[in-house]
């Protein structure tokens, strides 16, 4: 356990409960909470976006300007999210806008400058607030300049002399690539020479700036950490991750069971727990409700659920070519999601041709997502890559066996039935091909039809798994300690 209680500033571009667009926000809420439960002094900072209703009423605790050129004025407001103090950085010219990152699918043209400012302000405010963290924990490209500025701008200042930085890579596809011209906000970019951030003679990537300057780097699962050191898995940053391999670790995200627990989930028609009678009864009621909700016949057949963004990352292009073939079986498939219009159109076509077997709901619908998790027998996650993934963890909690491709956090969290039947919590295939997915889908249907008792045993074993944040938080404390050399 911790030799001493650490003080940590957690820097993120979004936090669940305040403002959210993706999984990063879930981690930015749950991990600081879990660290605080382990007696660490953790505080959060994020931009005070227009959409953050809580920020409007919050108390202003600092009204100042950047000490460094261009001396931009900003204010810090103090909020709280589940007993974690939050510093919301308010600067109208950058954050008083309708959205966080983009409008109408068009990224804001000055995103590089906006998040360079946020990174600079998150460090600038600390001496003024009298908070001297042992660790500053940055997250993804938006905060990549935090470790960079800590080293280049503040490396010699007494206040920051003992402070170390960590950066978490949640998804290396998004790197924050900007030209030096777009980053003139930072005097450090005026020379147009930043080898530890540059991707070409004219452009830098903010993720590289973070990865090359942080004291420690972590990926959101052990397998994703390994994948980042390969050409295929790093999305073009293999050399950088290889050069930092000794400082790179993978820590699997935890799961927020307060929102995803079939015993207490208020969005389900029937709650159930991990004993056979309760699970069978509860899941049957949820299956009926799901079938009603999406307009499928109320039949006792295997139901396969999928809730995801419609993108290549999520493996929708592995499913589409074999979906008609799979629907020849006595099954029902429910797919919920929005995203790529071409993938959506293709799914709509298959659904129109097979209205009794496939329901496709083109929506982001949290309530329906819970019903799919509870009412399905299997959950399909054939991802091309998956840094961590949460739906496979939710699925296990709901006794819905995940069918995953063996990448990233999916490999680290799901145990495959055909490899280890006694400890199995789902099914896994490796090859990035539609036919490999089809073979695994057929295999799962055989277990469901031919060995119903064995299927229920695996469901119950999956429900007993525990991916609580406390375990992950303990590993983060070890990572912080290693950054500090203690």
Secondary structure, 3 states (H helix, E strand, C coil): CCCCCCEEEEECCCECCCECCCHHHHHHHHHHHHHHHCCCEEEEEEECCCCCHHHHHCEEEEEEECCCCCCCEEEEEEEEECCEEEEEEECHHHHCCCCCCEECCEECCCHHHHHHHHHHHHHHHHHHHCCCCCEEEEECHHHHHHHHHHHHCCCCCHHHCCCEEEEEECCCCCCCEEEHHHHCCCHHHCCCCCCCCECCCCEEEHHHHHHHHCCEEEECCHHHHHHCCCHHHHCCCHHHHHHCHHHEEECCCCCCCCCCCCCCCCCCCCCCCCCHHHHHHHHHHHHHHHHHHHCCCCCCCEEEEEECCECCCCCHHHHHHHHHHHCCCCEEEEEECCECHHHHHHHHHHHHHCCCCEEEECCCCHHHHHHHHHHCCEEEECCCCCCCCCHHHHHHHCCCEEEEECCHHHHHHCCECCCCHHHCCEEEECCCCHHHHHHHHHHHHHHHHHCHHHHHHHHHHHHCCCCCHHHHHHHHHHHHHHHHCC
